[in-house]
Amino acid sequence: MPDDARARRRTGTGLGLLLVLVLAAVLLTALPDDREGGGRCAARTVRSWSTDSALTGEFTRYGDDGARTDDWTGGDGTHSVRLPGGRVLWLFSDTYLGQVHGPPNPVGESVAWRDASTPLVRNSAVVMSSSGRLLSTLPAPVFPDPAPQQWRWPVAARVEPRSPGSSEKVVRVLLWTRTAGRAPWIYGVPTATEVATLSLPDLRLEGVTTVLDQRSVTDPARRVLFGTTAVDAGDWTYVFGGNDAQAASHPVSQAYAARVPRGRLGEPGAWEYWDGERWAVRGRPEPVLGDGRRRGVGSAFTVVRDGRTYVLFTMAAGTRGLTTITSYWSCSPTGPWHGPAKGFSPPLPEGDVAAYNPQAHRTLSGGGSRLVLSYDVNWLDANATSAQLNLSRNVSLYRPRFVSLRLAPG
């Protein structure tokens, strides 16, 4: 080969190598940023998980204690918030009170049971000591019905200053208001997002403020309720919500995002909603995750921040949606969200039952990569009377269960 040809080949190879290095540098600088924090984030996935028998067992102990007749014996919609001094306030949606009887039950099974006439209230709250022992149930319902045929379900909560700059603390509890409706709205028609204020330390209800009224949205499937989960990052509290598309026979629901300056959840005018392009005070919320088919969320899901990465846990879409928990990750609350990742199936009791509403409990996780996650369990039956009968025959079916996760780079 002539010398000049060899030189051209060497030069071409050098230029090609230089081009590869430049492209690599461009790709590295184009990696996703944390839009709110200004830093980089990395993919996250579930490295391992195990059952948390101690925490699950504590709710079994408390629920089965028949010494009092006004205590919590079962509920769903599990959320928690750490109070000043170390106590933990557990919030529940539909709740059974009353008394639990030891086995055998009326049909001869070796499980604890409750009478079928046991009262069901729309919400409740249970106080746990700083050492992890459940102590008492607040008078229920904690949040009274706003009107006939309407009720309130508590979701995420935060301890905040009573007013900006105040040294006095209160508990702000996000509420979902629903109105009784016909099928497919058997769990109520989405109506509004509210924020309740509880005093400290006595946890007395002081008032409720409407944040986002959805009654003007004609199609109930497009109404968005916020508060299924909340994440603090920088100067903001990011509040996530969802629609009820599943109730209208769609495969999956969509996730939405709002943000509030930290400490101002109770101020409706401080809320901003992601409208698909920007944060807007009065914008129409647009989804940040969900294509109506394979990618999306259940009507209740949870988000945590691991380093600079946001990780979302939800029941998997499709046929695995009642048994399998999956996850997504993002560098920003508004996405893009990457996933779904490979899921895992937590333990379920025998029978025609379903898992739903995975919720993270950061205050119980102890820091590091460990994360405590709860999930609710219910009997699968469209007939309310039949479902209530099965839940009464086996009280363990309507209580939260817990797992411990380890997150790792994905």
Summary of the structure (lengths in Angstrom):
residues: 410
radius of gyration: 24.0
end to end distance: 48.6
largest distance: 98.3
contacts: 1330
relative contact order: 0.15
helix: 17%
strand: 39%
